[in-house]
């Protein structure tokens, strides 16, 4: 199946050997991003925006679009099979770049896809040497798998303007750290919810919190400012 062909979710699931439900999760996300459009029934194809995204990847990276792995592919190239893999490659690289490391549980929640779907993509990118798995021990002594960028993916980052801008975006890194988020959209949602809840509470408890009131007010002002500067830095 060529990446530019119109295909059904069944055909895609058979091609990449994963469940149809997982494919539907991924397709729904791509439709929301306007990268894929529904042709008819269960058949989907690339939108104009999706075609442009694919062309930009092709022009920047050594990517091979194949139906199945080929031993003749150069070792320093990336072998992907469909537009979903292109899209999630970029999103996962963004999260790993900004947060140093990612976990499947948290990343799947923020991307809005199932753990099974994300696990498939992460395994694909690990095979392509874009991510590597590290076993990290928690304070309770439990071991968990985290994923970090490889030297190969760091070279890739330097060739993608969008990722290079993110790497220099200090306000965004601080915002993600303060909100415990992987992605700007999730951090922004948390900031809005925090302020919506905090402002009425602060007004109700006015003159009762002492120094805590000043600190709370400072945070209410700081988080939106970080959000604004993060967006500005991402555009320059």
Backbone bond lengths (Angstrom), bond angles and torsions (degrees), N, CA, C in turn:
res aa  C-N    CA-C-N  psi(-1)  N-CA   C-N-CA  omega(-1)  CA-C   N-CA-C  phi
1 X - - - 1.470 - - 1.519 109.89 -
2 X 1.285 118.06 118.09 1.459 121.31 177.56 1.513 109.67 -74.08
3 X 1.333 115.80 146.60 1.456 120.66 -177.89 1.522 112.72 -60.75
4 X 1.343 117.23 -26.45 1.454 120.18 -177.65 1.533 112.66 -92.72
5 X 1.315 118.18 -2.51 1.465 121.37 178.78 1.521 110.78 -74.13
6 X 1.341 115.02 154.98 1.456 119.92 169.96 1.522 107.24 -82.98
7 X 1.329 116.33 131.07 1.460 119.82 -174.35 1.519 110.72 -142.07
8 X 1.317 114.92 156.19 1.461 120.49 175.64 1.523 108.79 -88.34
9 X 1.334 115.89 162.49 1.464 119.71 178.91 1.527 110.25 -63.34
10 X 1.326 117.50 -31.36 1.465 121.22 178.19 1.524 110.70 -65.16
11 X 1.348 116.85 -45.24 1.468 120.96 179.27 1.527 111.22 -62.07
12 X 1.342 116.07 -42.12 1.464 119.96 -179.31 1.524 110.24 -65.53
13 X 1.337 116.86 -43.82 1.472 120.44 -178.63 1.526 111.01 -62.74
14 X 1.335 116.72 -37.25 1.467 120.46 178.50 1.527 111.14 -69.88
15 X 1.339 116.12 -36.59 1.462 120.71 -178.30 1.527 111.67 -65.97
16 X 1.342 116.42 -43.00 1.469 118.97 -176.14 1.524 112.24 -103.52
17 X 1.349 115.73 7.83 1.462 121.61 172.55 1.526 113.09 56.73
18 X 1.325 116.29 52.27 1.462 121.27 174.48 1.522 108.85 -139.52
19 X 1.317 117.63 168.14 1.465 120.59 -172.82 1.518 112.05 -68.71
20 X 1.331 115.15 151.29 1.467 120.55 179.46 1.525 110.87 -64.31
21 X 1.350 116.60 -35.17 1.459 120.26 179.04 1.527 110.94 -61.40
22 X 1.328 116.02 -41.63 1.466 120.32 178.53 1.523 111.13 -63.82
23 X 1.333 116.16 -38.46 1.461 120.66 178.45 1.526 110.69 -65.51
24 X 1.336 116.26 -41.48 1.466 120.51 178.95 1.525 110.45 -62.01
25 X 1.350 117.04 -39.63 1.475 121.29 176.06 1.525 110.65 -57.97
26 X 1.334 115.29 -47.23 1.466 120.45 -177.88 1.531 111.40 -67.44
27 X 1.338 116.11 -43.01 1.470 120.42 -179.65 1.529 110.93 -62.25
28 X 1.326 116.27 -40.68 1.467 120.06 179.84 1.529 110.74 -60.53
29 X 1.332 115.59 -40.89 1.455 120.26 178.39 1.526 111.26 -64.99
30 X 1.328 116.47 -39.94 1.464 121.23 -179.93 1.523 111.56 -69.43
31 X 1.323 116.72 -34.20 1.467 120.90 176.34 1.525 109.72 -65.77
32 X 1.341 116.04 -41.46 1.471 120.62 177.84 1.525 111.24 -61.42
33 X 1.341 115.91 -34.14 1.471 121.28 179.75 1.534 111.84 -84.12
34 X 1.356 115.86 0.32 1.468 122.56 179.39 1.530 112.64 63.12
35 X 1.344 116.26 28.99 1.457 120.76 177.21 1.519 111.63 -94.60
36 X 1.325 116.07 -21.74 1.460 122.68 -179.25 1.521 108.71 -132.66
37 X 1.320 116.67 144.94 1.460 121.16 177.66 1.532 109.99 -124.27
38 X 1.312 115.09 151.37 1.460 120.35 177.55 1.520 108.43 -83.07
39 X 1.328 116.93 122.83 1.461 121.65 -179.28 1.526 109.54 -82.29
40 X 1.309 115.87 -56.68 1.459 121.90 174.25 1.522 108.38 -169.43
41 X 1.320 115.58 147.49 1.457 119.87 178.97 1.509 112.29 53.20
42 X 1.320 116.37 -118.71 1.462 122.32 -177.42 1.531 111.52 -104.28
43 X 1.330 116.89 17.14 1.465 121.54 -176.18 1.532 110.44 -103.56
44 X 1.332 114.95 132.98 1.466 121.39 -177.69 1.520 110.34 -127.55
45 X 1.323 115.43 154.58 1.458 120.83 177.36 1.515 110.41 -145.44
46 X 1.317 116.68 167.55 1.462 121.14 178.78 1.518 110.96 -66.88
47 X 1.333 116.10 139.77 1.459 120.84 172.36 1.530 108.01 -83.37
48 X 1.312 116.35 175.93 1.473 120.18 177.09 1.530 110.02 -61.49
49 X 1.334 115.71 -39.41 1.467 120.61 178.25 1.524 110.55 -64.63
50 X 1.338 116.16 -39.70 1.457 120.66 178.59 1.513 111.82 -65.26
51 X 1.337 116.94 -39.66 1.468 121.39 177.73 1.525 110.89 -61.74
52 X 1.346 115.70 -42.37 1.466 119.69 -179.25 1.522 110.83 -65.92
53 X 1.350 115.91 -39.01 1.456 119.76 178.33 1.526 110.50 -62.93
54 X 1.319 116.07 -43.55 1.452 121.02 179.93 1.527 111.63 -63.33
55 X 1.335 115.80 -41.95 1.459 120.05 179.37 1.528 111.19 -64.04
56 X 1.353 116.00 -37.89 1.469 119.11 179.84 1.524 110.79 -66.18
57 X 1.334 116.79 -38.41 1.467 120.21 176.43 1.520 110.19 -63.88
58 X 1.328 115.68 -46.61 1.465 120.24 -177.57 1.522 111.93 -59.70
59 X 1.343 116.15 -35.69 1.463 120.02 -176.32 1.525 112.56 -77.56
60 X 1.340 116.77 -20.49 1.462 120.43 -175.76 1.518 112.61 -101.12
61 X 1.348 116.28 -38.19 1.459 120.26 -171.50 1.513 112.14 -115.04
62 X 1.328 114.77 158.14 1.461 121.34 173.84 1.520 107.90 -85.13
63 X 1.344 116.58 87.04 1.459 121.06 -175.89 1.516 109.83 -116.84
64 X 1.327 115.78 134.08 1.452 121.95 175.72 1.515 108.86 -108.62
65 X 1.336 116.87 123.74 1.452 121.78 177.03 1.514 107.91 -95.60
66 X 1.342 117.74 111.31 1.446 121.94 -173.54 1.508 111.73 -134.17
67 X 1.316 116.17 158.86 1.457 121.05 175.32 1.513 111.09 -77.98
68 X 1.334 117.19 -30.51 1.473 122.09 -179.21 1.523 108.16 -153.70
69 X 1.335 117.85 157.48 1.462 120.15 -179.37 1.523 112.01 -55.69
70 X 1.306 116.20 142.53 1.462 122.04 -178.14 1.518 108.85 -126.31
71 X 1.317 116.44 126.53 1.464 120.35 -177.41 1.516 112.09 -66.64
72 X 1.345 117.12 -16.11 1.461 119.96 -178.79 1.520 112.12 -83.80
73 X 1.346 117.18 -7.95 1.460 120.13 -179.65 1.520 109.72 -68.36
74 X 1.323 116.47 138.35 1.449 120.52 -179.17 1.520 110.28 -62.63
75 X 1.314 116.56 143.44 1.460 121.28 -175.41 1.518 113.01 -65.62
76 X 1.340 118.52 -23.73 1.454 119.97 -178.12 1.515 112.33 -95.44
77 X 1.336 118.22 10.28 1.453 121.02 177.55 1.522 110.29 -101.02
78 X 1.336 116.29 167.99 1.457 121.87 -179.08 1.512 108.49 -111.31
79 X 1.314 117.20 127.73 1.462 121.45 -177.65 1.525 110.36 -107.62
80 X 1.336 116.18 109.52 1.461 121.96 179.06 1.526 109.19 -124.52
81 X 1.342 116.25 158.56 1.462 118.92 -173.49 1.521 115.32 -113.73
82 X 1.347 119.11 -17.28 1.465 119.26 -176.32 1.519 111.47 -156.18
83 X 1.326 115.81 166.63 1.465 121.97 -175.30 1.516 111.84 -62.73
84 X 1.347 117.70 -29.73 1.459 120.21 178.57 1.525 110.32 -60.55
85 X 1.335 116.18 -39.85 1.454 119.68 -179.94 1.524 111.21 -67.30
86 X 1.326 117.52 -36.94 1.460 120.94 176.30 1.529 110.16 -61.62
87 X 1.322 115.39 -48.66 1.461 121.06 -176.24 1.522 111.13 -63.36
88 X 1.335 117.17 -49.24 1.457 120.18 -177.49 1.525 112.09 -72.30
89 X 1.327 117.38 -25.94 1.458 119.61 173.56 1.522 109.66 -59.81
90 X 1.330 116.42 -46.52 1.456 120.71 -179.25 1.523 111.17 -64.98
91 X 1.341 117.38 -44.67 1.464 121.33 -178.79 1.528 111.66 -64.42
92 X 1.316 117.27 -42.41 1.470 121.06 -178.83 1.522 110.75 -70.42
93 X 1.330 117.35 -38.61 1.465 120.14 176.36 1.527 110.65 -62.90
94 X 1.331 116.95 -38.42 1.468 120.73 177.25 1.526 110.61 -59.71
95 X 1.340 115.86 -48.83 1.458 120.39 -177.37 1.522 111.57 -63.89
96 X 1.329 116.95 -43.05 1.462 120.88 -179.53 1.530 111.37 -68.04
97 X 1.322 116.25 -34.39 1.461 121.01 179.87 1.520 111.00 -68.05
98 X 1.321 116.77 -44.40 1.462 121.57 -175.67 1.524 113.56 -78.85
99 X 1.332 116.16 -28.64 1.462 119.49 -173.32 1.526 113.86 -112.77
100 X 1.335 117.11 4.72 1.470 123.08 179.54 1.523 112.68 71.80
101 X 1.343 117.44 -36.64 1.460 121.46 -177.82 1.525 109.59 -153.71
102 X 1.338 116.42 156.84 1.458 120.59 177.71 1.531 109.69 -137.88
103 X 1.329 114.97 156.43 1.463 120.93 173.08 1.525 108.01 -119.80
104 X 1.309 116.77 154.51 1.460 120.99 -177.80 1.525 111.17 -65.07
105 X 1.334 117.77 -42.05 1.469 121.04 -177.90 1.521 112.02 -57.47
106 X 1.315 115.75 -53.00 1.473 120.23 -176.13 1.529 111.86 -71.92
107 X 1.328 117.09 -40.65 1.469 120.36 -178.74 1.521 111.64 -65.89
108 X 1.333 117.91 -39.72 1.472 120.46 179.59 1.519 110.49 -65.07
109 X 1.328 116.64 -37.53 1.470 120.69 178.24 1.529 110.78 -64.39
110 X 1.322 117.08 -44.72 1.469 120.06 -176.81 1.523 112.27 -73.30
111 X 1.324 117.33 -29.84 1.468 120.18 178.14 1.527 111.68 -83.18
112 X 1.337 116.82 -15.01 1.460 120.79 179.10 1.514 113.75 74.53
113 X 1.331 116.79 30.62 1.464 120.82 177.60 1.531 108.66 -126.85
114 X 1.314 116.82 164.34 1.459 120.77 -177.84 1.527 110.78 -70.06
115 X 1.335 115.47 157.09 1.469 120.49 178.11 1.529 110.18 -62.21
116 X 1.327 116.01 -36.56 1.470 119.96 -179.03 1.524 110.95 -63.46
117 X 1.343 115.40 -43.06 1.463 119.67 179.07 1.522 110.76 -63.53
118 X 1.323 116.16 -47.49 1.462 119.81 -178.55 1.527 110.91 -64.41
119 X 1.330 116.35 -38.01 1.465 120.11 178.97 1.522 110.69 -60.23
120 X 1.341 116.84 -39.03 1.465 120.37 177.74 1.535 110.36 -61.45
121 X 1.341 116.42 -47.22 1.461 119.49 -178.52 1.524 111.28 -64.96
122 X 1.315 117.20 -43.81 1.462 120.26 -178.65 1.531 110.59 -63.80
123 X 1.324 117.20 -38.97 1.467 120.06 177.03 1.530 110.83 -64.26
124 X 1.340 116.11 -37.94 1.467 120.63 177.16 1.518 111.14 -63.02
125 X 1.339 116.43 -44.76 1.460 120.29 -178.54 1.524 111.68 -72.20
126 X 1.329 116.47 -28.37 1.464 120.24 175.17 1.525 110.03 -67.92
127 X 1.339 116.00 -40.88 1.470 120.67 177.03 1.525 110.98 -63.37
128 X 1.340 116.10 -32.68 1.467 121.08 178.86 1.528 112.41 -85.76
129 X 1.350 116.08 7.37 1.469 122.92 175.78 1.522 113.14 64.29
130 X 1.346 116.12 29.95 1.460 120.51 174.84 1.530 110.68 -92.62
131 X 1.322 116.67 -26.21 1.459 122.81 177.89 1.518 109.11 -131.28
132 X 1.310 115.44 155.80 1.465 119.69 171.58 1.526 108.28 -134.34
133 X 1.321 114.96 148.01 1.461 120.44 -177.89 1.523 109.81 -93.38
134 X 1.332 114.62 138.82 1.465 121.44 178.89 1.522 107.45 -130.64
135 X 1.316 116.78 133.37 1.462 121.41 175.78 1.524 108.87 -87.66
136 X 1.329 115.52 116.77 1.466 121.02 -177.29 1.524 109.69 -112.02
137 X 1.304 116.24 135.93 1.466 120.82 -179.82 1.518 109.78 -95.00
138 X 1.334 116.44 129.29 1.456 121.29 179.97 1.524 110.24 -80.06
139 X 1.349 116.36 174.29 1.464 120.94 -179.91 1.524 111.30 -65.03
140 X 1.330 116.08 -21.90 1.456 120.62 178.82 1.527 112.39 -88.70
141 X 1.326 115.44 1.98 1.453 119.71 177.54 1.512 114.54 87.93
142 X 1.345 117.22 3.66 1.455 120.73 -179.96 1.528 109.89 -87.42
143 X 1.315 116.06 141.08 1.464 121.06 -179.85 1.531 110.09 -92.82
144 X 1.338 116.43 136.55 1.464 120.32 176.55 1.518 109.63 -137.07
145 X 1.325 115.03 152.10 1.461 120.48 -179.21 1.525 110.40 -88.06
146 X 1.311 115.81 128.96 1.457 121.13 172.41 1.525 107.59 -122.86
147 X 1.327 115.48 158.16 1.468 120.80 -178.58 1.524 109.19 -121.23
148 X 1.303 115.94 134.33 1.462 121.96 -178.68 1.529 109.66 -129.47
149 X 1.317 115.87 163.93 1.463 120.89 178.65 1.527 110.74 -70.63
150 X 1.312 115.47 147.74 1.464 121.57 174.38 1.526 109.23 -95.34
151 X 1.315 117.01 172.56 1.469 120.59 176.03 1.528 110.05 -62.18
152 X 1.342 116.31 -35.10 1.464 120.80 179.06 1.524 111.37 -63.26
153 X 1.333 116.78 -44.22 1.469 119.75 -178.41 1.528 111.48 -71.47
154 X 1.331 116.92 -29.28 1.469 118.99 176.95 1.533 110.53 -67.14
155 X 1.332 115.97 -34.27 1.475 119.27 174.49 1.515 109.94 -66.31
156 X 1.332 116.06 -38.46 1.455 121.78 179.41 1.522 111.32 -63.36
157 X 1.335 116.02 -40.15 1.463 121.73 179.40 1.526 111.11 -57.10
158 X 1.326 116.01 -40.46 1.467 120.54 -177.62 1.523 112.20 -68.12
159 X 1.348 117.25 -13.59 1.466 121.28 -178.64 1.524 112.48 -100.80
160 X 1.323 116.73 -5.84 1.465 120.70 179.32 1.525 109.79 -111.13
161 X 1.339 118.17 110.86 1.469 121.52 -176.87 1.531 113.65 -53.46
162 X 1.329 117.26 -39.66 1.463 120.35 -178.29 1.526 111.36 -62.47
163 X 1.328 116.57 -41.02 1.456 120.63 -179.93 1.528 111.52 -75.51
164 X 1.315 116.63 -32.40 1.465 120.21 177.39 1.515 110.67 -64.00
165 X 1.345 116.67 -40.42 1.468 120.90 177.05 1.524 110.65 -62.28
166 X 1.321 116.94 -41.80 1.464 120.81 -179.67 1.527 110.87 -62.94
167 X 1.314 116.03 -38.80 1.466 120.89 -178.20 1.526 111.04 -60.61
168 X 1.339 117.00 -31.69 1.467 121.51 -179.14 1.526 112.80 -92.42
169 X 1.327 117.25 -0.84 1.465 121.42 -172.58 1.534 111.05 -86.31
170 X 1.329 116.48 83.96 1.466 121.67 -178.18 1.530 112.67 -64.59
171 X 1.353 119.99 -43.31 1.479 118.75 178.15 1.526 112.70 -57.57
172 X 1.332 116.52 -37.66 1.465 119.62 179.11 1.525 110.92 -66.98
173 X 1.317 116.95 -42.18 1.470 120.02 178.83 1.525 111.60 -61.16
174 X 1.335 116.60 -41.52 1.468 121.10 178.45 1.526 110.23 -65.97
175 X 1.338 116.34 -42.74 1.467 121.18 -179.87 1.524 111.04 -61.37
176 X 1.325 116.92 -45.05 1.463 120.80 179.79 1.529 110.93 -64.13
177 X 1.316 116.19 -38.15 1.464 120.65 -179.97 1.524 110.46 -66.39
178 X 1.332 116.84 -45.20 1.462 121.39 -177.38 1.528 112.36 -67.28
179 X 1.328 116.57 -33.55 1.473 120.33 -177.41 1.526 112.81 -95.68
180 X 1.344 116.46 -3.98 1.460 119.48 -179.42 1.519 112.44 64.33
181 X 1.337 116.26 39.79 1.469 121.70 -176.00 1.518 111.32 -116.86
182 X 1.344 115.00 160.39 1.457 121.30 174.21 1.527 111.14 -97.78
183 X 1.342 116.42 -28.57 1.468 120.48 -171.28 1.524 110.74 -125.95
184 X 1.349 115.27 150.11 1.463 121.27 -178.64 1.520 111.76 -60.46
185 X 1.342 116.98 -42.10 1.471 120.31 -177.60 1.522 111.68 -60.74
186 X 1.339 116.56 -40.43 1.463 120.80 179.20 1.519 110.38 -69.36
187 X 1.338 116.86 -41.90 1.467 120.78 178.87 1.522 110.55 -61.52
188 X 1.336 116.52 -41.83 1.464 120.97 -179.89 1.523 111.06 -63.04
189 X 1.322 117.21 -41.04 1.466 121.46 177.60 1.525 110.72 -61.65
190 X 1.325 116.61 -42.32 1.469 121.00 179.16 1.517 111.44 -65.05
191 X 1.334 116.84 -39.51 1.463 121.13 178.60 1.527 110.38 -63.23
192 X 1.326 116.79 -44.49 1.463 120.64 179.66 1.521 111.38 -62.53
193 X 1.327 116.96 -44.04 1.466 120.90 179.02 1.524 111.41 -64.67
194 X 1.328 115.82 -41.53 1.459 120.73 179.12 1.522 111.00 -60.16
195 X 1.337 116.74 -45.40 1.459 120.33 -178.63 1.527 112.38 -70.33
196 X 1.329 116.28 -38.47 1.468 119.99 179.31 1.527 110.54 -61.55
197 X 1.328 116.07 -38.73 1.468 120.49 179.79 1.528 111.67 -80.08
198 X 1.343 116.38 -39.31 1.464 120.64 -172.82 1.521 114.37 -71.01
199 X 1.326 116.62 -41.60 1.470 119.59 -174.26 1.530 112.40 -60.67
200 X 1.336 120.36 -49.07 1.476 119.37 177.26 1.529 112.69 -62.30
201 X 1.356 116.34 -39.42 1.466 119.93 179.28 1.524 110.67 -64.01
202 X 1.312 115.97 -41.67 1.458 120.98 -179.54 1.527 110.95 -65.53
203 X 1.312 116.31 -39.25 1.460 120.21 177.96 1.531 110.93 -66.41
204 X 1.325 116.78 -38.48 1.465 121.91 -178.91 1.531 111.09 -68.14
205 X 1.352 115.93 -37.60 1.464 120.97 -177.37 1.528 112.81 -97.12
206 X 1.295 116.23 18.03 1.462 121.63 -177.55 1.534 111.38 -53.68
207 X 1.341 115.68 135.19 1.470 123.71 178.46 1.532 113.07 69.57
208 X 1.322 117.15 11.96 1.466 119.67 179.37 1.528 112.40 -113.39
209 X 1.328 116.69 -11.94 1.460 120.11 -173.62 1.522 114.69 -101.93
210 X 1.329 117.20 -10.10 1.455 120.02 179.62 1.516 112.49 62.03
211 X 1.334 116.53 -130.47 1.463 122.18 -178.06 1.520 111.87 -63.82
212 X 1.337 117.11 -28.01 1.466 120.78 178.78 1.524 111.61 -62.34
213 X 1.324 115.71 -31.82 1.466 119.86 179.23 1.527 110.61 -64.08
214 X 1.326 116.51 -42.96 1.470 120.96 179.89 1.530 110.64 -65.65
215 X 1.346 116.87 -41.50 1.459 120.89 179.29 1.527 110.53 -65.22
216 X 1.335 115.74 -43.93 1.461 121.60 -179.82 1.529 110.11 -61.37
217 X 1.335 116.28 -45.11 1.465 121.05 179.52 1.523 110.69 -63.08
218 X 1.323 116.54 -38.26 1.465 121.74 178.56 1.533 110.24 -61.15
219 X 1.327 117.13 -43.82 1.469 121.55 179.67 1.527 110.66 -65.64
220 X 1.335 117.17 -40.50 1.468 121.95 179.17 1.524 110.76 -59.82
221 X 1.331 116.54 -35.92 1.472 121.17 179.39 1.529 110.92 -81.28
222 X 1.335 116.38 -40.09 1.461 121.64 -174.91 1.529 112.62 -63.95
223 X 1.321 117.91 -46.93 1.462 120.64 -174.27 1.537 112.80 -61.27
224 X 1.345 119.76 -47.38 1.470 118.46 176.60 1.521 112.84 -62.73
225 X 1.350 116.90 -36.20 1.467 119.97 178.47 1.536 110.52 -63.85
226 X 1.321 116.58 -42.53 1.464 120.19 176.37 1.524 111.04 -60.81
227 X 1.345 116.04 -39.69 1.464 120.91 179.16 1.521 111.19 -61.98
228 X 1.325 115.66 -42.95 1.471 120.90 -179.41 1.525 110.52 -66.11
229 X 1.337 116.31 -48.57 1.466 119.73 -179.08 1.534 111.77 -65.68
230 X 1.337 116.45 -33.70 1.470 119.58 177.44 1.518 110.14 -61.99
231 X 1.322 116.81 -41.83 1.472 120.97 179.17 1.535 110.94 -68.22
232 X 1.330 116.89 -40.35 1.467 121.02 178.89 1.525 110.44 -63.39
233 X 1.332 116.80 -46.57 1.473 121.28 -179.42 1.527 110.97 -63.29
234 X 1.332 116.67 -29.88 1.463 119.58 -179.49 1.528 112.19 -75.31
235 X 1.322 116.94 -15.52 1.464 121.50 -177.63 1.521 113.18 -99.94
236 X 1.310 117.81 -13.60 1.469 119.94 -176.75 1.536 110.85 -99.93
